[in-house]
């Protein structure tokens, strides 16, 4: 009998708590906050880190390292040794034609590097870019060159490689800027000199082609709009003004 009475009391208490939650919104909000805190704590206990720390690591931009504590002098020497070994192995694999294997070693080395090793990171990104180029992965190569140049703005080899990669991606104007940067560092650089002479004309041709494509798309859109009125873009003629270089549109109903 006593056990039954106890059970009843507990039930009444629970019911009372539920009624209080319905009556008092502020109590409900506090309860939600407590539950949220408990969930966060469970996550942090399970993964061994605070939820805020997880978000900070996830938000780290591609090509950069998280803002981790610096290595001690003792740790730094050991890490440098490991990084150099991985880099040399990557170089060896690249020279023997195993570009993906080389990429893997450079990536492992990059994972070990912190901000104390920015110069090394720059070289590793440039080396990995070379691997991407050999695999015709030009977008990825450009990204690695970007990272290398961000760490060392006067890295001639990375600037030259990015110019060549951008040509492959048909980004001719940015490629020309890279070659100009190379020539500022090395005025006699053969590939950069050749590209700097050749690209201005190619950029003009590319821009003209883009203009023509743009005009064709506009004509298609114009025809779609004018069709219900029995007209087409052929009824409109663009005449260039020789003085200003601009264009005037003239209407011809008979065309």
N, C-alpha and C positions, 0 to 999 in steps of 0.2 A: 504493500500500500504506500509506504514511504517513497519507494522508487517511482511509482506512478505520479505522486504529487510533485516530485522533483521535475519530472519530464514536463508536466503541465506548466510549472513555473517558467522553465526555459522557453517553452513555446510562447508563453505570454510576453516574456521579455523580448523575444525576436519580433513578435508582432508589433509590440510597442515601438521598437526601433524602426520598423518599416513605416509605421504611421508617422513617426517623427520626421523621417526622410522626406515623406510626401509633403508634410506641412512646411518644413524648413528647407528652402532651396540652397541657402548658404552652407548648411550641413552637408547636403548632397555634393556641392562643389568641392568642399574640403575632402570628402570621402574619395572623389574622383582623383584629386591631387595625390592622396595617399596611395591609391592603387597604382597611379602612373609612376610614382616614385619607387614603389615596390617592384614594378616591372623593369624599370631602368636598373635597379639594383641587381635583380636576377640576371639581366643581360650582362652587366659588368662583372658579376661574380663568375658567370659561365665563361666569359671570354677573357677575363683577366685584365680588363681595362675599362675606364669610365666611358660612358656613351659619348661625352663631349670630345674625348680624345679620338674615338673612332671617326667622328664626323670630320675632325681636322685632318686626319690622314687621308680620308676618302676625297677631300676637297683639293688635295695637292695637285697642281697642274701637271699635265703630261710633260715629260722631259726635265722635271725638277725633282729634287729629293725632299722628303718631309723635313721640317725644321727640328731635327733630332739633336740631342746634346752632342757636343764635340767629343772626339776620341781623346783619351789621355795620350800623353807622349808615347807611353809604352804600347798602348793599343794601336796607335797610329803607325808605328814602325811595322807591326805585325800585319796590319791591314794593307799597307803599301806593298809588302812582300807578296801577299795573296793576289792583289790587284795586278801587279806586274806579271806574275805567273799566268794569270788568266788572259791578260792582254797578249802576252807572247804566244800562248797556245792559240788564241784567236788569229793572230797574224800568220802563224804557221798553217792553220786550216785554210785561211783565205788564199794564201799563196799556192796551196795545193788544189784550189778549186772547190773547196767545201764551204761555200758562202754561208749556208744556214747554220752549219756547225760553228763557224766563226762568230756569227751573230749571237748565238747562244752564250758563248764565252764572254763576249763583250758585255752582254746584258747582265751576266752574273757579276762581272767586275763593277758595273754601274750600280748594282744593288748594294755593294759594299761601300761605295764612295759617299762621303758626306761633304759638307761645304769646305772642309779643310783641303779637299782634293779636287777643287774646281778645274784646275788646269788639266789634270788627268781625265776628268769627266769629259772635258771638251774634246780631247783626243779620241776617247772611246766612242763618243757620238759620231765624230767624223769618220772613224773606221767602220762603224756599223752602217753609216750612210753609204760607204763604198760597197759594202756587201749587198745592200738593197739595190744599188745601181746595177750590180752584176746579175741580179735576179729580175731586172726590169721593174722593180717596185719603186717607181719614181716619187710618188706621193710620200711614202714612208722615208725615202732618202732625203727629201726636202725637209721633212719634220726633224730628222736627226741633224741635218746641217743647221737648221734654225737654232736648235739647242746648243750646238757647238759654238756658233757665232755669238749667241747670247752670253755664253760663258767667256768668250774671248773674241771681241769685236774685230781684232786684227789678225785673225786666223786665216791666212792667205789660202791655204789648201781647201778649207771649208767654204770660203767665199767662191773660189773657182768652181768647186764641185757643185755648189748650189746654183751657180749660173748655168752650168751645163745641164743640171737636172731640170731647171725651170724652162730651158729651151725644149726639152723633151715633153714637158707639160704644156707647151705653147704659151708660156707666160713670158713673152719676149721682152716687154718693157722692164719688168723686175729683173730679168736675167741681165739685161744691159747695165742696170744699176750695180749689180754684183761685179760685173767685169770692170766697171769704172772704179769700184772700190779696190779691186785687185791691182789695177794700174797705178792707183795712188800709193800702194805699198811696194809695187814692183813695176816700174814704167816699161820694162823690157819683156814682160811676160808674154811669150808668143801666142798661146791660145786666147788670152784676154785681148791682145792687140787685134788679132784676126776677127774675133767676135765683135769687138767695138767698131770695126770698119764695116762689117757685114750687116749687123742687126738693124741699124736705123732704117735702111731701105725695106728690110723684111717687116719691120714694125708698121711702116706706111702701108704696105700691101695688106697686112693683116687687118689694119684699121679700116681700109677701104672695103675689104671683104665683109667685115662686121657691119659696116654701114649698109652695104647692099642687102645683106641678110635681114637687117632691121627694117629696111624699106619694103622688102618683099612681105614681111610679116604684117607690116602696117597696111599694105595694099590688100592682103587677104582679109584683114579685119574691116577695112573700108568697104570692100565688095560685099561683105556680109551685111553691113549696115545699109548700103545703097541699093541692094538688090530689090527690096520691096517697092522702091520708087522708080524702077526701070532704069537705073543708072549704075555706072561702075566707076572705078578709079581711072579708067581710060578717058572719062570725060574731063578729067582734071590734069593739067599739064604743069610741071614744075619748070620754071624759067629762072636761070641764074642771073643775078644782077652783077654785071662786070665790075661795077664800082665798089660794091660792098662785099661781094662774094656770097651774099645770102640768096635765098630762093623766094620767088613769088609763085603763087598758085593761080593758074588761069583756067576758067571753065569753058569747055567746048561742048555744046549740046549735041552736035552732029556726029561726034565720035562714038 
